[in-house]
């Protein structure tokens, strides 16, 4: 065996050894968790759409995530005139003592508008991106609003206490969840009995709304996916210029 062949052999043997050691010490629970995100729940397209990740859930391709580099778009001055998010806050019928989870909170745009309505409660501002939570911490200091609590989630778990939340709000966020079933099951677990989940999504039925296709959802699709995790549709409020506001109950 010449020198080059010997080096290649040793390299290959080393890689195989590392793989075998990794499998030997791979956490058993982790293996089960991956197995449980089963093929009968999610499917994979051979080629992803331009605005998607190629992963299908209940016939819907999951969209790409808008990263923290898009934070300025969330805080754009024209957002109120374009989308009227203040109407969302009013439509939630919040009580002063309510605990609200703002899932996919981003910069906390909605969290800081909800917080003054729940002065004896709190807002969990939940996001998977630490950079977004840093922005929320910055705004907490700037606004001196102290009943907003940043929560670092994972792609499969919102990391909220069981039966602690009166209302979970998702504004233009749900369609980006990489593991929608697992995250929604975590949200349902966090809701108190009779708690509500509110989804605000660009209307997928309307092709003229100038938003990428996979960043919109139809009512029919949302209802199907919420039913799968045990939530009951209560009503849809069509009070926003471009979005459905859909209310579900535990």
PLY file of the C-alpha trace (Angstrom):
ply
format ascii 1.0
element vertex 250
property float x
property float y
property float z
element edge 249
property int vertex1
property int vertex2
end_header
0.00 0.00 0.00
1.54 3.34 -1.03
1.64 6.37 1.27
-1.44 8.14 -0.23
-3.56 4.99 -0.13
-2.52 4.41 3.46
-3.55 7.97 4.44
-6.90 7.61 2.69
-7.48 4.27 4.43
-6.68 5.77 7.85
-8.92 8.79 7.14
-11.85 6.54 6.17
-11.28 4.26 9.15
-11.24 7.30 11.44
-14.54 8.61 10.06
-16.19 5.20 10.43
-14.90 4.98 14.03
-16.33 8.41 14.85
-19.70 7.45 13.41
-19.78 4.21 15.39
-18.79 5.98 18.62
-21.45 8.63 17.95
-24.11 5.95 17.49
-22.96 4.16 20.64
-23.32 7.26 22.80
-26.24 8.82 20.91
-28.95 9.58 23.51
-31.68 6.96 23.31
-34.40 9.54 24.04
-33.15 11.74 21.21
-33.38 8.81 18.82
-36.97 8.21 19.91
-37.81 11.92 19.53
-36.52 11.94 15.95
-38.42 8.74 15.20
-41.58 10.31 16.58
-41.40 13.22 14.10
-42.58 10.48 11.82
-42.91 10.21 8.09
-46.66 9.84 8.42
-46.81 13.41 9.80
-44.32 15.15 7.50
-43.24 14.52 3.92
-40.35 15.97 1.94
-40.49 17.34 -1.59
-37.58 16.56 -3.87
-37.28 20.27 -4.72
-38.38 23.03 -2.33
-40.43 25.97 -3.55
-38.62 29.31 -3.80
-40.20 30.52 -0.54
-40.46 27.12 1.19
-38.31 24.49 2.91
-39.67 21.55 0.91
-41.29 19.98 4.00
-45.01 19.19 3.80
-47.53 19.10 6.64
-51.12 18.10 5.93
-50.62 18.98 2.27
-49.04 22.39 2.97
-45.42 23.25 2.28
-43.87 25.04 5.26
-42.44 28.44 4.42
-38.96 29.74 5.08
-38.41 31.63 8.34
-38.01 35.38 8.26
-34.77 35.76 10.20
-33.70 38.45 12.65
-32.19 40.41 9.76
-35.76 41.28 8.81
-36.40 42.94 12.18
-36.68 46.40 10.63
-39.56 45.19 8.45
-41.49 44.20 11.57
-40.97 47.65 13.04
-41.62 49.60 9.82
-43.52 52.90 10.37
-46.14 51.97 7.73
-47.21 48.74 9.46
-50.20 50.27 11.22
-51.57 51.90 8.08
-51.00 48.73 6.01
-52.16 46.03 8.43
-53.94 47.83 11.32
-52.43 45.61 14.06
-54.02 47.81 16.74
-57.30 46.16 15.73
-55.82 42.78 16.64
-55.16 43.93 20.21
-58.70 45.28 20.55
-60.22 42.08 19.13
-58.55 39.87 21.75
-60.93 41.06 24.52
-58.17 40.86 27.10
-58.68 41.02 30.86
-56.23 42.91 33.07
-55.02 39.68 34.70
-54.57 37.64 31.51
-51.37 35.81 30.67
-50.69 36.02 26.93
-48.11 34.11 24.90
-46.96 35.97 21.79
-45.58 33.04 19.76
-43.02 33.99 17.14
-42.82 37.38 18.82
-39.94 38.66 16.71
-39.07 42.15 17.92
-41.97 42.13 20.36
-44.06 44.45 18.17
-47.31 42.86 19.37
-46.05 42.00 22.86
-45.43 45.63 23.79
-48.85 46.65 22.48
-50.57 43.92 24.48
-48.64 44.47 27.73
-50.50 47.67 28.81
-53.79 45.72 28.51
-52.66 43.04 31.01
-51.00 45.06 33.75
-51.85 42.45 36.40
-50.84 39.66 34.03
-47.92 39.24 31.67
-46.86 38.58 28.10
-44.53 35.71 27.25
-42.64 36.91 24.15
-41.64 33.59 22.59
-39.12 33.21 19.76
-36.53 30.69 18.56
-33.98 33.39 17.66
-31.82 34.75 20.52
-31.17 37.87 18.42
-34.90 38.68 18.50
-34.98 38.25 22.27
-32.05 40.66 22.55
-34.14 43.25 20.70
-37.06 42.59 23.06
-34.77 43.10 26.06
-33.61 46.37 24.52
-37.21 47.57 24.04
-38.07 46.54 27.63
-35.42 48.93 28.89
-36.40 51.68 26.43
-40.14 51.49 27.15
-39.84 50.58 30.86
-42.51 47.91 30.29
-41.64 45.13 32.70
-44.49 42.63 32.21
-43.03 41.28 28.95
-40.99 38.13 29.56
-38.76 36.87 26.72
-38.82 33.08 26.25
-36.35 31.19 24.09
-38.20 28.39 22.30
-36.93 25.57 20.12
-38.26 24.47 16.74
-40.29 21.76 18.50
-41.18 23.33 21.86
-42.49 26.78 22.90
-41.03 26.21 26.40
-44.08 27.47 28.28
-45.36 26.22 31.66
-48.34 23.85 31.54
-51.79 25.44 31.87
-50.31 28.89 32.46
-51.60 30.84 29.44
-55.02 32.39 28.84
-54.37 33.27 25.21
-51.68 32.31 22.68
-51.29 34.71 19.76
-49.50 33.95 16.50
-49.28 36.87 14.06
-47.89 35.89 10.64
-45.83 33.20 12.39
-47.52 29.80 12.32
-46.86 29.13 8.63
-43.10 29.28 9.39
-43.08 26.64 12.15
-40.70 23.86 11.07
-42.52 21.41 13.36
-46.07 22.79 13.51
-47.63 19.72 15.13
-45.11 19.55 17.97
-45.14 23.31 18.62
-48.95 23.47 18.62
-49.15 20.50 20.98
-46.83 22.44 23.31
-49.01 25.53 22.99
-52.19 23.55 23.70
-50.51 22.07 26.77
-49.62 25.58 27.97
-53.21 26.84 27.64
-55.50 26.88 30.64
-58.79 24.99 30.24
-60.92 27.17 27.96
-57.82 29.07 26.82
-57.68 30.44 23.31
-55.24 30.29 20.41
-55.50 33.16 17.94
-53.87 32.97 14.52
-53.47 35.97 12.25
-52.48 34.92 8.73
-52.49 36.64 5.34
-55.51 35.40 3.39
-54.39 32.52 1.20
-57.67 32.61 -0.69
-56.75 35.98 -2.20
-54.04 35.77 -4.92
-53.89 39.58 -5.12
-52.47 40.06 -1.63
-48.83 40.84 -2.42
-47.24 38.34 -0.02
-45.26 35.25 -1.02
-47.59 32.28 -1.55
-46.33 30.12 1.33
-46.53 33.04 3.75
-50.32 33.03 3.33
-52.85 30.49 4.62
-56.48 29.69 3.87
-59.04 29.37 6.64
-59.74 25.80 5.55
-56.10 24.79 5.99
-55.72 26.51 9.36
-58.90 24.90 10.71
-57.71 21.46 9.57
-54.34 21.85 11.28
-55.76 23.22 14.52
-58.36 20.43 14.69
-55.48 17.92 14.46
-54.10 19.16 17.81
-57.46 19.26 19.56
-58.43 22.91 19.17
-61.98 23.95 18.31
-62.66 26.81 15.90
-64.86 29.48 17.50
-64.92 32.36 15.02
-63.04 34.26 12.35
-62.99 38.05 12.55
-62.56 39.67 9.13
-61.60 43.11 10.43
-58.11 43.40 8.96
-57.24 44.65 5.46
-55.20 41.59 4.41
-55.34 38.95 7.15
-57.74 36.47 8.75
-58.01 36.64 12.54
-59.00 33.11 13.59
-59.92 32.17 17.15
-59.67 28.61 18.49
-60.40 27.23 21.95
-58.93 24.46 24.08
0 1
1 2
2 3
3 4
4 5
5 6
6 7
7 8
8 9
9 10
10 11
11 12
12 13
13 14
14 15
15 16
16 17
17 18
18 19
19 20
20 21
21 22
22 23
23 24
24 25
25 26
26 27
27 28
28 29
29 30
30 31
31 32
32 33
33 34
34 35
35 36
36 37
37 38
38 39
39 40
40 41
41 42
42 43
43 44
44 45
45 46
46 47
47 48
48 49
49 50
50 51
51 52
52 53
53 54
54 55
55 56
56 57
57 58
58 59
59 60
60 61
61 62
62 63
63 64
64 65
65 66
66 67
67 68
68 69
69 70
70 71
71 72
72 73
73 74
74 75
75 76
76 77
77 78
78 79
79 80
80 81
81 82
82 83
83 84
84 85
85 86
86 87
87 88
88 89
89 90
90 91
91 92
92 93
93 94
94 95
95 96
96 97
97 98
98 99
99 100
100 101
101 102
102 103
103 104
104 105
105 106
106 107
107 108
108 109
109 110
110 111
111 112
112 113
113 114
114 115
115 116
116 117
117 118
118 119
119 120
120 121
121 122
122 123
123 124
124 125
125 126
126 127
127 128
128 129
129 130
130 131
131 132
132 133
133 134
134 135
135 136
136 137
137 138
138 139
139 140
140 141
141 142
142 143
143 144
144 145
145 146
146 147
147 148
148 149
149 150
150 151
151 152
152 153
153 154
154 155
155 156
156 157
157 158
158 159
159 160
160 161
161 162
162 163
163 164
164 165
165 166
166 167
167 168
168 169
169 170
170 171
171 172
172 173
173 174
174 175
175 176
176 177
177 178
178 179
179 180
180 181
181 182
182 183
183 184
184 185
185 186
186 187
187 188
188 189
189 190
190 191
191 192
192 193
193 194
194 195
195 196
196 197
197 198
198 199
199 200
200 201
201 202
202 203
203 204
204 205
205 206
206 207
207 208
208 209
209 210
210 211
211 212
212 213
213 214
214 215
215 216
216 217
217 218
218 219
219 220
220 221
221 222
222 223
223 224
224 225
225 226
226 227
227 228
228 229
229 230
230 231
231 232
232 233
233 234
234 235
235 236
236 237
237 238
238 239
239 240
240 241
241 242
242 243
243 244
244 245
245 246
246 247
247 248
248 249
